[in-house]
Amino acid sequence: MYATEINYNIRKEEVIYETEKSPTIIYNKNNLYYNILNEYIHYLNTKELEKSTIYSAKRNCIHFLNYIENYGIVKIIDINIKVIENYIQNIRNNLSVHTKKNILKNIKLLLKYLYIKEYITEDLSLNIPTIKVPNYNTVPSIMTDENIRKMFQTINRNTKHGKKVYAIFLLALRYGLRPCDIKNLKFENIYWKERKIKIIQHKTKVPLTLPLTEEISYALIDYIKNARIKSDEPYIFLTKNAQKYGLHNSFYNYYTQLLKKANIVLPKNHKKGIYSLRHTLASSLLKENIPLPIISSTLGHSSTMSTMNYLKIDLNQLKTCCLEIEDIYEKR
C-alpha cells in the first residue's frame, strides 16, 4: 500500500534542518536509500548551486524516496514507471504551479543521476513531464490600506516578539525587501550616520541602497536595544534560539497569526505571506504614477520586465501601455 496523498510535513526523526551556516540534512539511517541520497546531495554541492536550490532539492528528493519506500519498493533498481506515475498523480492539487514544477524538476534530475550512475537500468527521467510556466503569469497579491492598518495595530509592540515582528514587517512594507534580504540584514548594512541601508540582494546579487527613515530607525533601535537576544551574531534578526534565520525559517507563521488576530479574511487566490507587503508597496507606487524604472530600483529588480508584472494590479496604468491599432499602423 502507498499513501494516497504525499505528505509535505517532514517528521523530525527523518530529517534535521540545521542553520544556514551549515545547511546540511541528516537523514534517518534506517532509510533504505540513505547512502544513495547522501551521495546525490554531495554531488549537488559540487555543482556550486545556490543554497536555496540545494535545500529545495533535498526536501523534494526525501519526499520522493520516502514515497517509493512506503510504496513497497525495497531496491532502488526496482523503481518503475507505475510508481512514478502514482507519485505524480498524488502531488497535492492545492500546491502552486511553480511548486509542482520545482518538485518534478528535482525528481527528474534525481532519476537522471540514478541512471547515469547505473543504480537503475532505464532512464526514468524521460517519464517526468515538464511543466511550463509563462513568465509573469501570476497576478501579485496586495493588501488594502484598511487590512494593513488592522494588521499592524494587532502587533503588540510591548513584547519582545512584537518588536521584532513590527520591524520585520515594516522593512517589507516600506522598502519591499524580500524575506531573504531581511534575514540576511547585518549591522554592517546599516549606515546610521549616512542614514542609509546598503545591501547586496540575495536573489539578484545586485547592490541596493535605501534611505534609512526615522520610522525604520526607531523600529530597528527598539528591537535591537529592547528585544534582540544577546548574541555575537552579525545578523540583526535572530530566532528565539539566538540563531540567524535560515532557509527553513520563514515569516509565514508571523503573517498568518496576525491575520487571525486582526480577523482579516483574504480571498482564496490571495497568496499569504510577507511577499504580499512587497506587492502592496509596488501597487502604491504605481498609483502615485511613479515611473517603472524608479519602482524597479526601489524593489531591487534587475530588470523593469520584472516590475511590469505589477501592472496587472493597476488597470489604469496598464491601459497607458496600450496603443490604438491606428497608432501602430501610423508608425509603420
N, C-alpha and C positions, 0 to 999 in steps of 0.2 A: 504493500500500500504506500501511497505517497500523498503528500499534503495537497489539498485542493486549492490552497492559496499560499503563495510564497510569503513567508514571514520576514519582514524587513527590520524587526527588532532583534538585534544580535544579543544572545544571552551572555552574561558576564563570564561564565565558565568557558565560553567558546573563544572569546577574543578580548584582549585588553588593549585599549587605546591609551597610549602614553602622550606626554606633552609634545608640542610641535618641535621642541628642541630634539627630541628623539622619537619621531613619528613611526614607531615600529608596531607591528601587530604580533602578539604572541598567540599562536593557535593552540587549541587543545591537542595534546599529543596523542589522544585516543582517536583523533580524526583519521580516517583511512588514508586520506591524501595529504597528511601533514608534511611529509618531505617534499612532495611534488609542489605543493602550494608555496612553501618557503623558497624552493628553488626558483619558482616563477617570479616571486616578489624580488628576489635577489637580482634576477635578470632585468626587471623593470628599473631597479635602482641604478643599474649600469647604463641606462639609456638617457640619463640626465633629464628626466621628466620633472614637471612641476610636482611639488609635494602633494598638492591637492589632487592631481591626476593619479598619482600612485595610491593615494588614500582611497579614492573612489574605486579604483581597480581592485584593491584589496577587499573592500567591502562587498562588491558585486561578485567577485570570484568565490568568496566564502559562502555567500548565499547559494550560488550555483552548485558548488561541490557538496554542500550540506544537503541540497535538494536531491542530487543524484544518489547520495548515500542513503537518504531516507526512502528513496525510490526502490532501493534494494540492490543497487549495483555495487559490488564489493571490490571489483578490479577496474582500474581506470581504462583498461583496454576494452572493456565491455560497454563503454558509453556508446549509445546508438542514436539514430535519428529520432526514434519514438520518444525517448526520454527528453530529448532537446525540444521536440515539438510540444510535449506536455508542459515543459518548463515555460516556454514562451506563452502558451495559452493561459497559464496560471499567474502571469505577471498581473499585479493589481490594476484594474481599469482606472482607478482614481489617480494614478500617477500621471504626471505631465508627460507630454510627448518627448520633451528634452530628456527627462529622466529615463524613459523607456529606451530612447536612442542610446543613451550612455550605457545602460545595462547591457543591451545587445552588443554594443561595440566591444565592451570589456570581455564578454563571453566569447565573442568571435576571435579576439586576439589570443585568449587563453587556449582555445581549441586549436588555433593555428600553431601555437607554441608546442602543444602536446603532439601534434602531427609531425612537426619538424624534428622534435626530439625523439620521435618514434615511440611515444607512450601509447599512441593509438595508430592503427594501420590505415585509417581513412581520414581524409581532410574534411572533418565535420564542420569546419568553419564556413564552408560553402553553403551550408544549410541555414545559416543565420541570416535573416533578412536585414536589409539596411533601411533604416527609417530616415527619410529625407525631410528635413525641417527647413522651410524657406527662411532666409534671414529676415529678422524683424517681423515675424508673422504674428506675434502676440501684442495685445494692447496692454500697456502698462497700467498697473492698479494704483489709483490715487485715493487719498482720503479727503473728505470735506473739511472745511475750516472748523465746523462745529465738532466733528469727531476728533480732530486734532486737539482742540481745546479741551474736550472732555477727557481724552486720554492723558494729557499732560497734567490736568488737575487731579487725576487719580493717583499720580505718583506722590508718595509720601516722602518728602524731602527732609523729614526729621529723622529718618532712619539711614543707616549706612548704605543699605541696599538701594534705597530710594535715591540717594545722592548719586550713586553710580549709574543707575538706570537713566536718571534725568540727564546726566552729562553725555552718556552714550547716544540717547535718542535725540538730544539737541544737536549733536555733531551730524547725525544723519539727516535731520530736518533742515538745518540752516546751511550746511555745506554739501549735502548729498553724498557724504562719504560712504563708500562701500563698507560692509561689515568687516571684511578682511583688513582694510586700511585702519579701521578703528581699533581692531585687535592689535595691529602692529604699531600703533602710535607709541612713540617713545618720548621721554623727557627731552631728549636732544632735538626733537622735531618742533618743540615749542620755543619760539624766539620771543620771550616776554618783552624785552626792551624794544625790539623792532615791531612788536605786535603783529606777528605773523606765524603761521603754521606751514612748515615746509616738509613734504614727504615725497618718497618715490612710490608711486602706486604699485600695489602688488600685482594687479592684473595686467596692466599695460606697460609697467616699468618706466612710465613717463613721470618726470618731476611735476609736482603740483604745489603752488604757493597760494595760501589763503589768508585773508585778513583775520587777525585774532580780535574778534569783537568783545566788548565788555561783557555781554551776555554769556558768551562761551568762556571767557576768562573766569568769571565768577563761578560758573558751574564746575570748571576744572579745579579751581583752587579749593572750592568747598569739598569736593570729593577727595582730592589729594591730602588736604590737611585734616579733614574730619572723618573720612570713611575708608580710605585706602589702607589695606593691611600693610604693616611694616615689612618691607622687603627690599633687597638689593637689586631686584629685577629692574631692568631699564624700561620696561613697558609700563605705561600709565595704568591701564586697566588690568586687574588681576582677578582670578576666580576666588572663591571662598577658601580655596586651599593655597592661596598666595602664589599661584602659578599663572603664567601667560595663557590667554585664551588660545587654545589650539584649533586645529582643523575640525575636530569633532565637537568643539564647543560652539554653540550658536546663541544668538539673542532672541531666537524664535519664541522660547517659553516666556521671556520677559514681555514680549509683544502680546502674546495671546492672553497672558494673565491680566494685562492692563485692559484689553478689550473686554474681558469678562467683568472686571471690577467696574468699568465705566458703562456696562450694559450696551456696548456697541455691537450691533449685528451687521456684518458685512455681506454683500451679495455672494452667491455661491462661487462665481467665477473670479472673485477678488482674491488675489494672492496675498496670504497673510505673511507678514514678516517686515523686518526693518527696511527692506528694499522699497516698500510702498512709501516710506518717508522720502526716499531719494526721488521716486517718481513724482511725489507731490510737489517737491521743490521745482522740478522741471516744468510741471504744469503751471505753477505760479509764475515762473519766469516767462513762459510763453504768453500768459495772459497779460503780462506787463509789456508785451511786444519787445522783449529783449532779443537781439539778433542771435541766430543759431550758433555762430562761431563763439560768441561770448558764453552761451549756455554750455557749449561743448567744453570750453575752457574751465568753467565752474565745476562741471560734473567730472572733469578729468577724462573725457572721451579722447581717444586717439584720432578720431575722425568724426566729422559732422554727420556722416552717414548713420552713426550710432544714435546721434541726437534726433535725427529725422524720425525715428520710431515714436518719439513723444508727440509728434504732430497728430497722431491718431487720437490723442486725448483732448485735442483742441481743434474742433472743426473749423472755427473761424480762421485760424492760422493755416490750416490745411487748404482752405479754399484759395488763399493767396498764392499757393504754389501751383495752382491750375492755370492753364492757358485756354482761351477760347479757340475753337477749331479755326476760326478765321485768322487769328493771330499766328497760328502755326504755318498756315499756307502763305501768309504775307511774308514770313521770314525765309521762305524757300527761294 
